[in-house]
C-alpha cells in the first residue's frame, strides 16, 4: 500500500462522510445521538484532521502525540475541546472547514517521505508501535464508523414520525 493509495482512501472516506452529513436535514444535524450530534461529530473530525498533522510530526521526532496524554476515556477531553472550538451550527460552514482541514492533512501526508510512512520512531500506545501509517488507519476508521453510526441513526429517525421524536 502506497502513501498515495492510503491518502486517496482517506479522501474517499471523507467525501462519503460529507455526503452523509450533507443529506441530513438541519434538525437531525443538530439532534443529539448518544451525547453527540452529527454537528459535534463533524467538529470532532475537523479537529482530528489537524491534530493528526501535529501528532505525525511528533511521531517523526520520536515523541508521543500530545493527545495521548488525554486523561479521559477514548480521548473524551480532547474531543470535547474540539466540539467547543468548532462551535458553529451552520452545516455548510462546518463542511467547508472539514474540507479545508482535509486539504491541509492531504498536503502534509503527500510531503512525507515514503521511508517515514511506516517507520518505528519508538512511540508506542497501549503496547504497540505508533506510525504515520497506522495513525491514518485510525483516522480512516473514525470516518467510516461515524458515517455508519449517523446513517443508521438517520434511517431509524426517518421511520419514526415527528410526534414520537423529541426534538431539542
C-alpha positions in Angstrom: 0.0 0.0 0.0 1.5 3.3 -1.0 1.1 6.7 0.7 -1.0 7.9 -2.3 -3.3 4.9 -2.1 -3.9 5.5 1.6 -4.4 9.2 1.2 -6.9 8.5 -1.6 -8.7 6.1 0.6 -8.8 8.7 3.4 -10.2 11.2 0.9 -12.9 8.7 -0.3 -14.0 8.2 3.3 -14.1 12.0 4.0 -16.2 12.5 0.9 -18.6 9.7 2.0 -18.9 11.3 5.4 -19.6 14.7 3.9 -22.3 13.2 1.6 -23.8 11.7 4.8 -23.8 15.0 6.7 -25.0 16.9 3.6 -28.0 14.7 3.3 -29.2 15.4 6.9 -32.0 17.9 7.4 -30.8 20.7 9.8 -33.0 19.4 12.6 -31.3 16.0 12.5 -27.8 17.6 12.0 -28.2 19.3 15.4 -30.0 16.5 17.2 -28.0 14.7 19.9 -27.3 11.0 19.4 -25.7 9.3 22.5 -24.5 12.7 23.8 -23.2 13.9 20.4 -25.0 15.4 17.4 -23.8 14.9 13.8 -22.7 18.5 14.1 -20.5 17.6 17.1 -19.0 14.6 15.1 -18.2 17.0 12.2 -16.5 19.4 14.6 -14.5 16.5 16.1 -13.3 15.3 12.7 -12.3 18.8 11.6 -10.0 18.9 14.7 -8.7 15.4 14.3 -7.5 16.2 10.7 -5.4 19.0 12.2 -4.4 17.0 15.3 -3.2 14.2 13.0 -0.8 16.6 11.3 0.7 17.7 14.6 0.7 14.1 16.0 2.5 12.8 13.0 5.1 15.5 13.3 5.6 14.5 16.9 5.9 10.8 16.0 8.6 11.6 13.5 10.6 13.3 16.3 10.1 10.2 18.5 7.6 11.9 20.7 4.2 10.6 21.7 1.4 12.7 20.1 0.1 15.3 22.6 -3.4 13.8 22.5 -2.1 10.6 24.2 -2.0 12.5 27.5 -5.8 12.9 27.5 -6.9 11.5 30.8 -10.5 10.9 29.5 -11.9 7.7 28.1 -11.5 7.5 24.4 -9.9 11.0 24.1 -13.1 12.5 25.6 -11.3 15.6 26.9 -9.6 16.3 23.5 -12.9 15.6 21.7 -14.9 17.9 24.0 -12.4 20.7 23.3 -12.9 20.3 19.5 -16.7 20.4 19.8 -16.3 23.7 21.6 -13.6 25.1 19.3 -15.6 24.4 16.1 -18.9 25.6 17.6 -20.8 26.8 14.5 -24.2 25.4 14.0 -24.0 26.2 10.2 -23.7 22.9 8.4 -22.2 24.4 5.2 -19.6 26.4 7.2 -18.5 23.3 9.1 -18.4 21.2 5.9 -16.2 23.8 4.3 -13.9 23.8 7.4 -13.7 20.0 7.2 -12.7 20.2 3.6 -10.1 22.8 4.4 -8.6 20.7 7.2 -8.7 17.6 5.0 -6.8 19.5 2.3 -4.2 20.6 4.9 -3.8 17.0 6.0 -3.5 15.7 2.4 -0.8 18.2 1.6 1.1 17.2 4.8 0.8 13.5 4.1 1.9 13.7 0.5 5.0 15.5 1.5 6.0 12.7 3.9 9.0 10.7 2.7 8.0 7.1 2.0 10.7 5.9 4.4 8.9 7.7 7.2 5.4 6.3 6.5 5.8 3.1 8.4 9.0 3.9 10.3 9.1 3.0 14.0 10.3 6.0 15.9 9.9 4.4 19.3 6.5 5.8 20.0 4.0 3.3 21.5 0.4 3.4 22.5 -1.2 0.6 24.5 1.8 -1.6 23.9 2.0 -1.2 20.1 4.1 1.0 17.8 2.6 4.2 16.5 3.5 5.2 12.9 2.2 7.7 10.5 0.5 4.9 8.5 -1.4 3.4 11.4 -2.3 6.9 12.6 -4.0 7.4 9.3 -5.6 4.0 9.5 -7.2 5.1 12.8 -8.5 8.3 11.2 -9.9 6.4 8.2 -11.7 4.0 10.6 -13.1 7.0 12.6 -14.6 8.5 9.4 -16.2 5.2 8.4 -17.6 4.4 11.9 -19.0 7.8 12.4 -20.6 7.8 8.9 -22.2 4.4 9.6 -23.4 5.5 13.0 -25.0 8.6 11.6 -26.6 6.8 8.6 -28.1 4.1 10.9 -29.4 6.8 13.3 -30.9 8.8 10.4 -32.6 5.8 9.0 -34.3 5.0 12.3 -35.2 8.6 12.7 -36.9 8.6 9.2 -39.0 5.6 10.2 -40.4 7.4 13.2 -43.0 10.2 13.0 -42.2 13.6 14.3 -44.8 13.1 17.0 -42.6 10.3 18.5 -39.3 12.1 18.3 -38.4 14.6 21.0 -36.5 17.4 19.2 -34.2 19.5 21.2 
